[in-house]
Amino acid sequence: MVEIKTTETEKSRRSELSIGEVARRAGVAVSALHFYEAEGLILSQRTQSGHRRYGRDVLRRIAVIRVAQAAGLSLKEIAAAFASLPDGRTPTAKDWAALSASWRDLLDSRIRQMTRLRDALSGCIGCGCLSLDECPLRNDGDRLAKEGAGARLLVE
């Protein structure tokens, strides 16, 4: 029987994932991985031939990214949360508890804002102009009434 010896490099290479494997296992497009990497949310190593290789921990990072995005957080907010972790490590269960707790107030505020928007929508759904002095959608709190009638905000 011939004993096959593997080097540490070979072992490491087998524990790493290709971009296609990560995309398949994480349920995201390869282009999303490229984007996450460009935004500094995930990291890869390059082989001598230039192919991306990812550590298995990237799957957890992507899971956190996707859950946070589903909760309405921006990639900038997610990147800030990752930056708060020691040595930029992948979030542990304890880290996730702290991160999600820190997002609670932000999410509660957004829920209140969306509820107000939903409730105000029925009052002007038929108008369509969105330029009324007291329009609850474009002039919340009537902050632009002193400038007169008509549209005041072209881009917000």
C-alpha positions as CSV (number, residue, x, y, z in Angstrom):
1,M,0.0,0.0,0.0
2,V,1.3,3.4,-1.0
3,E,1.0,6.2,1.6
4,I,0.1,9.6,0.0
5,K,1.4,12.6,1.9
6,T,-0.3,15.9,1.5
7,T,1.4,19.2,2.2
8,E,-0.1,21.9,4.3
9,T,-0.7,23.9,1.1
10,E,-2.7,21.1,-0.4
11,K,-4.7,20.7,2.8
12,S,-5.4,24.4,2.9
13,R,-6.3,24.5,-0.8
14,R,-8.9,21.7,-0.2
15,S,-10.5,23.6,2.7
16,E,-10.9,26.7,0.6
17,L,-13.8,27.1,-1.7
18,S,-14.0,28.3,-5.3
19,I,-16.2,31.3,-6.2
20,G,-18.6,28.9,-7.9
21,E,-18.8,26.8,-4.8
22,V,-19.4,29.8,-2.5
23,A,-22.1,31.2,-4.9
24,R,-23.9,27.8,-5.0
25,R,-23.7,27.1,-1.3
26,A,-24.6,30.7,-0.2
27,G,-27.4,31.0,-2.8
28,V,-26.0,34.2,-4.4
29,A,-24.8,35.1,-7.8
30,V,-21.1,35.2,-8.6
31,S,-21.5,38.9,-9.4
32,A,-22.8,39.5,-5.8
33,L,-19.6,37.9,-4.5
34,H,-17.6,40.2,-6.6
35,F,-19.6,43.2,-5.4
36,Y,-19.3,42.1,-1.7
37,E,-15.6,41.8,-2.1
38,A,-15.3,45.2,-3.8
39,E,-17.2,46.7,-0.9
40,G,-14.8,45.0,1.6
41,L,-17.5,42.7,3.1
42,I,-15.7,39.5,2.2
43,L,-12.2,38.6,1.3
44,S,-10.6,36.1,-1.0
45,Q,-7.1,34.8,-1.8
46,R,-5.9,34.6,-5.3
47,T,-4.2,31.5,-6.7
48,Q,-1.1,31.8,-8.9
49,S,-3.5,31.6,-11.9
50,G,-5.6,34.5,-10.5
51,H,-8.6,32.5,-9.4
52,R,-10.4,33.5,-6.2
53,R,-10.4,31.1,-3.3
54,Y,-12.5,31.7,-0.1
55,G,-12.2,30.3,3.4
56,R,-15.2,28.5,4.6
57,D,-16.0,31.3,7.1
58,V,-17.1,33.4,4.1
59,L,-20.4,31.4,4.1
60,R,-21.3,32.7,7.5
61,R,-20.4,36.3,6.5
62,I,-22.6,36.1,3.5
63,A,-25.4,34.7,5.6
64,V,-25.1,37.6,8.0
65,I,-25.1,40.0,5.0
66,R,-28.2,38.5,3.5
67,V,-30.1,38.5,6.8
68,A,-29.1,42.1,7.5
69,Q,-30.1,43.2,4.0
70,A,-33.5,41.4,4.4
71,A,-33.9,43.5,7.6
72,G,-33.4,46.6,5.6
73,L,-29.8,47.5,6.4
74,S,-27.6,49.0,3.8
75,L,-24.3,47.5,2.8
76,K,-22.6,50.5,4.4
77,E,-24.3,49.7,7.7
78,I,-23.3,46.1,7.4
79,A,-19.7,47.0,6.6
80,A,-19.6,49.3,9.7
81,A,-20.8,46.4,11.8
82,F,-18.2,44.0,10.4
83,A,-15.5,46.7,11.0
84,S,-16.5,46.8,14.7
85,L,-15.5,43.1,15.1
86,P,-12.0,42.4,16.5
87,D,-9.6,41.8,13.6
88,G,-12.5,41.9,11.2
89,R,-13.3,38.3,12.1
90,T,-16.4,36.5,10.9
91,P,-19.3,37.1,13.4
92,T,-19.8,34.4,16.0
93,A,-23.2,33.7,17.6
94,K,-22.3,36.1,20.4
95,D,-21.2,38.7,17.9
96,W,-24.5,38.3,16.0
97,A,-26.5,38.8,19.2
98,A,-24.7,42.1,19.8
99,L,-25.0,43.3,16.2
100,S,-28.6,42.5,15.9
101,A,-29.3,44.2,19.3
102,S,-27.5,47.3,18.1
103,W,-29.7,47.4,14.9
104,R,-32.9,47.1,16.9
105,D,-33.4,50.9,17.5
106,L,-32.7,51.7,13.9
107,L,-35.1,49.1,12.7
108,D,-37.8,50.2,15.2
109,S,-37.4,53.8,13.9
110,R,-37.8,52.6,10.3
111,I,-40.9,50.6,11.2
112,R,-42.4,53.7,12.7
113,Q,-41.5,55.8,9.7
114,M,-43.0,53.2,7.3
115,T,-46.2,52.9,9.4
116,R,-46.6,56.7,9.2
117,L,-46.1,56.6,5.5
118,R,-48.6,53.8,5.1
119,D,-51.2,55.6,7.1
120,A,-50.6,58.9,5.3
121,L,-50.8,57.3,1.9
122,S,-54.6,56.9,1.7
123,G,-55.0,60.7,2.3
124,C,-53.4,61.6,-1.0
125,I,-53.4,58.5,-3.1
126,G,-55.8,60.0,-5.7
127,C,-54.1,63.4,-6.1
128,G,-50.9,62.4,-7.8
129,C,-49.3,65.9,-7.7
130,L,-47.3,65.5,-4.5
131,S,-47.0,69.3,-4.4
132,L,-49.7,70.3,-1.9
133,D,-48.7,72.6,0.9
134,E,-49.5,70.0,3.4
135,C,-48.7,66.8,1.5
136,P,-47.8,64.2,4.2
137,L,-45.6,62.4,1.7
138,R,-43.4,65.2,0.2
139,N,-43.9,67.9,2.9
140,D,-43.8,66.0,6.2
141,G,-44.6,68.3,9.0
142,D,-45.4,71.1,6.5
143,R,-41.8,72.2,6.6
144,L,-41.9,73.9,3.2
145,A,-45.3,75.7,3.5
146,K,-43.6,79.0,4.2
147,E,-42.0,78.9,0.7
148,G,-45.5,78.9,-0.9
149,A,-47.5,76.5,-2.9
150,G,-46.1,74.1,-5.6
151,A,-43.3,71.7,-5.9
152,R,-40.2,72.7,-3.9
153,L,-38.2,69.5,-3.9
154,L,-37.0,68.0,-7.1
155,V,-34.5,65.6,-5.6
156,E,-34.3,64.7,-2.0
